[in-house]
Structure formats: structure tokens, C-alpha cells
Amino acid sequence: MIRDFENWNTTLGEASQLEELRGVNVAIDAADYLNTRILNHPRAKEPLVPALGGLPLGLTPHIEDDLHKFESLQIKPFFVFSGLDLVKQEDPFHQRREGSIVNAHAWSLYDGHQAEESVAKFGESTYVTPEDLFRALQSILTAKNIPFQVAPYSAWAQVSARPSLCASHRACD
């Protein structure tokens, strides 16, 4: 496994129109897709998910819209989910801890009758991660008969090993 692969890979990425991928197979890193298209996309971001819990209300419609767009262009997506994370992290709970601090601040704003500021602060939370949405995405893909794979370790290794064209989901924008 390449250490810091994602940082190294960011210099190699290229954005283009989704139409340029018409008729090809596309491997998609599920965590990156969920992070960019659901958790942090202006059209899909739901700032109160960390406060209310559960899944984003628009999760299914947003994913189905993307799948429909792929289908209309005869693009066959293949989603790859990460498996075990063997990269030694100094503090594996850092993101959850930071998210809980933001959530606590947002709740104190809410308790102080500052509703708009509270919603904005919840929107900054990183408490909900793409991995929290893996099962929901897998259920949608299964219902739509879209193939996916759970990699033993990093999804990137499986995405790059696919014999077909590997592309980023950012072309959906």
C-alpha cells in the first residue's frame, strides 16, 4: 500500500464532462463518492444530520439521480467500498472527537435560542462519515442491481486494479 496515496493522487486527477465517459465501465471509490456527492455537495448537504442522527433524508434520491444519469449515458458504475483500515493512525477517534466538539457547540447555540447559527454550526460537523452511509448505499445498489465490491483493505487498490476505465465520480457535476 502506498503511504499518503490520496495526497499524492490529488495532483494527478483530471475533471471532465461526464458525457466523455459514455458507454464505459467506471470504478468509483464509495467513500469518496459519499463524501463529495452526499455529505459535502451543496445540493445534497443536510446540516442537521449530526443533530438528528440517522441517514440524510435526500440520500436515496441523490444517489438514484446519479445512477439514472449514468444509465442515460450507458455508463456502467462499479462501486468499491474500503475494507479494513490498516494504516496506523495516531488517533483513530480524532474525527469523531472533533465532530462531537462542534456538535456540543451547536447544541449550546441552540439552547441559547440561536437557531440559524446552530444549524450553520451543525453543518460544520464531521461527525457523520462516509463509512456511516456504506450500508445504505449498498442497499440502494443491490436494489438497482448495480455491482459493488468490498475491498479487503483500501478501495483505491481495487479501483486501480479494475481492467476497465477507472474514473472519479466528480464527472457527475
Short mmCIF file of the C-alpha atoms (twelve columns), coordinates in Angstrom:
data_MODEL
# 
_entry.id   MODEL 
# 
loop_
_atom_site.group_PDB 
_atom_site.id 
_atom_site.type_symbol 
_atom_site.label_atom_id 
_atom_site.label_alt_id 
_atom_site.label_comp_id 
_atom_site.label_asym_id 
_atom_site.label_seq_id 
_atom_site.Cartn_x 
_atom_site.Cartn_y 
_atom_site.Cartn_z 
_atom_site.pdbx_PDB_model_num 
ATOM 1   C CA . MET A 1   0.000   0.000  0.000   1 
ATOM 2   C CA . ILE A 2   1.310   3.457  -0.874  1 
ATOM 3   C CA . ARG A 3   1.542   5.692  2.172   1 
ATOM 4   C CA . ASP A 4   -0.327  9.003  1.657   1 
ATOM 5   C CA . PHE A 5   -1.674  7.770  -1.680  1 
ATOM 6   C CA . GLU A 6   -4.609  10.190 -1.649  1 
ATOM 7   C CA . ASN A 7   -2.355  13.228 -1.203  1 
ATOM 8   C CA . TRP A 8   -0.087  12.039 -3.993  1 
ATOM 9   C CA . ASN A 9   -3.039  11.231 -6.252  1 
ATOM 10  C CA . THR A 10  -4.662  14.680 -5.982  1 
ATOM 11  C CA . THR A 11  -2.060  16.107 -8.359  1 
ATOM 12  C CA . LEU A 12  -2.958  13.510 -10.990 1 
ATOM 13  C CA . GLY A 13  -6.727  13.979 -11.068 1 
ATOM 14  C CA . GLU A 14  -8.470  15.441 -14.059 1 
ATOM 15  C CA . ALA A 15  -12.003 16.799 -14.318 1 
ATOM 16  C CA . SER A 16  -14.062 16.488 -17.461 1 
ATOM 17  C CA . GLN A 17  -17.663 16.236 -18.581 1 
ATOM 18  C CA . LEU A 18  -19.493 13.042 -17.703 1 
ATOM 19  C CA . GLU A 19  -20.596 12.701 -21.332 1 
ATOM 20  C CA . GLU A 20  -16.985 11.918 -22.288 1 
ATOM 21  C CA . LEU A 21  -17.357 8.602  -20.436 1 
ATOM 22  C CA . ARG A 22  -20.369 7.479  -22.479 1 
ATOM 23  C CA . GLY A 23  -20.507 3.719  -22.866 1 
ATOM 24  C CA . VAL A 24  -17.668 2.766  -20.499 1 
ATOM 25  C CA . ASN A 25  -17.342 0.980  -17.182 1 
ATOM 26  C CA . VAL A 26  -16.387 3.266  -14.293 1 
ATOM 27  C CA . ALA A 27  -14.942 2.168  -10.964 1 
ATOM 28  C CA . ILE A 28  -15.946 4.506  -8.116  1 
ATOM 29  C CA . ASP A 29  -14.491 4.715  -4.614  1 
ATOM 30  C CA . ALA A 30  -17.667 4.592  -2.499  1 
ATOM 31  C CA . ALA A 31  -16.270 6.628  0.421   1 
ATOM 32  C CA . ASP A 32  -15.072 9.405  -1.887  1 
ATOM 33  C CA . TYR A 33  -18.410 9.361  -3.706  1 
ATOM 34  C CA . LEU A 34  -20.409 9.649  -0.477  1 
ATOM 35  C CA . ASN A 35  -18.137 12.339 0.930   1 
ATOM 36  C CA . THR A 36  -18.236 14.501 -2.191  1 
ATOM 37  C CA . ARG A 37  -21.704 13.836 -3.607  1 
ATOM 38  C CA . ILE A 38  -23.746 13.461 -0.393  1 
ATOM 39  C CA . LEU A 39  -22.022 14.775 2.726   1 
ATOM 40  C CA . ASN A 40  -20.351 17.858 1.222   1 
ATOM 41  C CA . HIS A 41  -22.210 18.610 -2.021  1 
ATOM 42  C CA . PRO A 42  -24.142 21.915 -1.864  1 
ATOM 43  C CA . ARG A 43  -27.243 20.294 -3.389  1 
ATOM 44  C CA . ALA A 44  -27.259 17.301 -1.042  1 
ATOM 45  C CA . LYS A 45  -25.674 18.509 2.211   1 
ATOM 46  C CA . GLU A 46  -28.027 18.294 5.159   1 
ATOM 47  C CA . PRO A 47  -26.532 20.189 8.095   1 
ATOM 48  C CA . LEU A 48  -28.828 18.715 10.752  1 
ATOM 49  C CA . VAL A 49  -27.880 15.061 10.212  1 
ATOM 50  C CA . PRO A 50  -25.297 15.197 13.062  1 
ATOM 51  C CA . ALA A 51  -28.008 16.611 15.353  1 
ATOM 52  C CA . LEU A 52  -30.882 14.336 14.360  1 
ATOM 53  C CA . GLY A 53  -28.969 11.150 13.632  1 
ATOM 54  C CA . GLY A 54  -29.928 8.609  11.031  1 
ATOM 55  C CA . LEU A 55  -29.439 8.916  7.306   1 
ATOM 56  C CA . PRO A 56  -29.665 12.108 5.270   1 
ATOM 57  C CA . LEU A 57  -33.259 12.432 4.048   1 
ATOM 58  C CA . GLY A 58  -32.129 13.072 0.475   1 
ATOM 59  C CA . LEU A 59  -29.627 10.210 0.367   1 
ATOM 60  C CA . THR A 60  -31.678 7.859  -1.794  1 
ATOM 61  C CA . PRO A 61  -32.974 10.456 -4.306  1 
ATOM 62  C CA . HIS A 62  -29.493 11.939 -4.829  1 
ATOM 63  C CA . ILE A 63  -27.901 8.540  -5.391  1 
ATOM 64  C CA . GLU A 64  -30.738 7.453  -7.682  1 
ATOM 65  C CA . ASP A 65  -30.330 10.674 -9.705  1 
ATOM 66  C CA . ASP A 66  -26.640 9.897  -10.207 1 
ATOM 67  C CA . LEU A 67  -27.389 6.284  -11.141 1 
ATOM 68  C CA . HIS A 68  -30.025 7.455  -13.615 1 
ATOM 69  C CA . LYS A 69  -27.516 9.867  -15.154 1 
ATOM 70  C CA . PHE A 70  -25.042 7.003  -15.522 1 
ATOM 71  C CA . GLU A 71  -27.718 4.819  -17.107 1 
ATOM 72  C CA . SER A 72  -28.769 7.513  -19.573 1 
ATOM 73  C CA . LEU A 73  -25.156 7.726  -20.772 1 
ATOM 74  C CA . GLN A 74  -24.706 3.919  -20.880 1 
ATOM 75  C CA . ILE A 75  -22.052 4.195  -18.168 1 
ATOM 76  C CA . LYS A 76  -21.751 1.087  -16.002 1 
ATOM 77  C CA . PRO A 77  -20.670 2.078  -12.487 1 
ATOM 78  C CA . PHE A 78  -18.839 -0.359 -10.241 1 
ATOM 79  C CA . PHE A 79  -18.623 0.829  -6.631  1 
ATOM 80  C CA . VAL A 80  -15.726 -0.231 -4.416  1 
ATOM 81  C CA . PHE A 81  -16.008 0.025  -0.636  1 
ATOM 82  C CA . SER A 82  -12.963 0.070  1.629   1 
ATOM 83  C CA . GLY A 83  -12.464 -2.843 3.962   1 
ATOM 84  C CA . LEU A 84  -10.089 -2.909 6.914   1 
ATOM 85  C CA . ASP A 85  -8.028  0.208  7.574   1 
ATOM 86  C CA . LEU A 86  -4.514  -0.961 8.343   1 
ATOM 87  C CA . VAL A 87  -2.911  2.459  8.092   1 
ATOM 88  C CA . LYS A 88  -1.622  3.198  11.564  1 
ATOM 89  C CA . GLN A 89  -3.312  6.347  12.762  1 
ATOM 90  C CA . GLU A 90  -2.007  8.129  15.817  1 
ATOM 91  C CA . ASP A 91  -5.540  8.892  16.952  1 
ATOM 92  C CA . PRO A 92  -8.253  6.893  15.147  1 
ATOM 93  C CA . PHE A 93  -11.001 8.771  17.011  1 
ATOM 94  C CA . HIS A 94  -9.794  12.262 16.081  1 
ATOM 95  C CA . GLN A 95  -12.570 12.931 13.537  1 
ATOM 96  C CA . ARG A 96  -15.313 11.740 15.904  1 
ATOM 97  C CA . ARG A 97  -13.892 13.816 18.756  1 
ATOM 98  C CA . GLU A 98  -13.675 16.946 16.591  1 
ATOM 99  C CA . GLY A 99  -17.221 16.343 15.346  1 
ATOM 100 C CA . SER A 100 -18.545 15.943 18.875  1 
ATOM 101 C CA . ILE A 101 -16.906 19.236 19.921  1 
ATOM 102 C CA . VAL A 102 -18.613 21.022 17.017  1 
ATOM 103 C CA . ASN A 103 -21.912 19.318 17.869  1 
ATOM 104 C CA . ALA A 104 -21.644 20.377 21.526  1 
ATOM 105 C CA . HIS A 105 -21.043 23.977 20.456  1 
ATOM 106 C CA . ALA A 106 -24.003 23.791 18.048  1 
ATOM 107 C CA . TRP A 107 -26.264 22.462 20.818  1 
ATOM 108 C CA . SER A 108 -25.199 25.291 23.125  1 
ATOM 109 C CA . LEU A 109 -26.104 27.772 20.371  1 
ATOM 110 C CA . TYR A 110 -29.461 26.033 20.035  1 
ATOM 111 C CA . ASP A 111 -30.006 26.187 23.799  1 
ATOM 112 C CA . GLY A 112 -29.230 29.908 23.578  1 
ATOM 113 C CA . HIS A 113 -32.074 30.355 21.044  1 
ATOM 114 C CA . GLN A 114 -29.660 30.975 18.173  1 
ATOM 115 C CA . ALA A 115 -31.289 28.595 15.709  1 
ATOM 116 C CA . GLU A 116 -29.680 29.804 12.481  1 
ATOM 117 C CA . GLU A 117 -26.199 29.840 13.999  1 
ATOM 118 C CA . SER A 118 -26.845 26.401 15.461  1 
ATOM 119 C CA . VAL A 119 -27.811 24.939 12.074  1 
ATOM 120 C CA . ALA A 120 -24.726 26.510 10.474  1 
ATOM 121 C CA . LYS A 121 -22.500 25.054 13.211  1 
ATOM 122 C CA . PHE A 122 -24.034 21.565 12.820  1 
ATOM 123 C CA . GLY A 123 -23.233 21.899 9.109   1 
ATOM 124 C CA . GLU A 124 -19.538 22.198 10.017  1 
ATOM 125 C CA . SER A 125 -19.562 18.909 11.921  1 
ATOM 126 C CA . THR A 126 -17.505 15.988 10.633  1 
ATOM 127 C CA . TYR A 127 -19.192 13.517 12.972  1 
ATOM 128 C CA . VAL A 128 -21.028 11.699 10.158  1 
ATOM 129 C CA . THR A 129 -18.523 9.892  7.941   1 
ATOM 130 C CA . PRO A 130 -18.918 8.186  4.557   1 
ATOM 131 C CA . GLU A 131 -18.441 4.831  6.285   1 
ATOM 132 C CA . ASP A 132 -21.613 5.527  8.276   1 
ATOM 133 C CA . LEU A 133 -23.524 5.506  4.975   1 
ATOM 134 C CA . PHE A 134 -21.932 2.407  3.424   1 
ATOM 135 C CA . ARG A 135 -24.796 0.018  4.264   1 
ATOM 136 C CA . ALA A 136 -27.415 2.423  2.924   1 
ATOM 137 C CA . LEU A 137 -25.530 2.841  -0.361  1 
ATOM 138 C CA . GLN A 138 -25.040 -0.918 -0.628  1 
ATOM 139 C CA . SER A 139 -28.791 -1.429 -0.145  1 
ATOM 140 C CA . ILE A 140 -29.587 1.050  -2.915  1 
ATOM 141 C CA . LEU A 141 -27.039 -0.547 -5.253  1 
ATOM 142 C CA . THR A 142 -28.418 -4.022 -4.525  1 
ATOM 143 C CA . ALA A 143 -31.983 -2.871 -5.225  1 
ATOM 144 C CA . LYS A 144 -30.854 -1.286 -8.514  1 
ATOM 145 C CA . ASN A 145 -28.751 -4.345 -9.439  1 
ATOM 146 C CA . ILE A 146 -25.567 -2.233 -9.590  1 
ATOM 147 C CA . PRO A 147 -22.414 -4.265 -8.878  1 
ATOM 148 C CA . PHE A 148 -20.132 -3.389 -5.981  1 
ATOM 149 C CA . GLN A 149 -17.231 -4.897 -4.099  1 
ATOM 150 C CA . VAL A 150 -15.898 -4.575 -0.570  1 
ATOM 151 C CA . ALA A 151 -12.119 -4.438 -0.831  1 
ATOM 152 C CA . PRO A 152 -10.023 -6.293 1.723   1 
ATOM 153 C CA . TYR A 153 -8.276  -3.058 2.653   1 
ATOM 154 C CA . SER A 154 -8.194  0.221  0.695   1 
ATOM 155 C CA . ALA A 155 -10.715 0.764  -2.069  1 
ATOM 156 C CA . TRP A 156 -8.084  2.599  -4.108  1 
ATOM 157 C CA . ALA A 157 -6.117  -0.584 -4.733  1 
ATOM 158 C CA . GLN A 158 -9.218  -2.323 -6.081  1 
ATOM 159 C CA . VAL A 159 -10.327 0.680  -8.139  1 
ATOM 160 C CA . SER A 160 -6.933  0.927  -9.827  1 
ATOM 161 C CA . ALA A 161 -6.845  -2.844 -10.435 1 
ATOM 162 C CA . ARG A 162 -10.124 -2.859 -12.374 1 
ATOM 163 C CA . PRO A 163 -9.412  -3.791 -16.009 1 
ATOM 164 C CA . SER A 164 -11.926 -1.207 -17.180 1 
ATOM 165 C CA . LEU A 165 -11.603 2.551  -17.111 1 
ATOM 166 C CA . CYS A 166 -11.254 3.978  -13.617 1 
ATOM 167 C CA . ALA A 167 -12.694 7.409  -13.114 1 
ATOM 168 C CA . SER A 168 -13.678 9.758  -10.381 1 
ATOM 169 C CA . HIS A 169 -17.331 10.465 -9.612  1 
ATOM 170 C CA . ARG A 170 -16.618 14.201 -9.866  1 
ATOM 171 C CA . ALA A 171 -17.572 13.973 -13.520 1 
ATOM 172 C CA . CYS A 172 -21.202 13.818 -12.329 1 
ATOM 173 C CA . ASP A 173 -21.200 17.539 -11.551 1 
# 
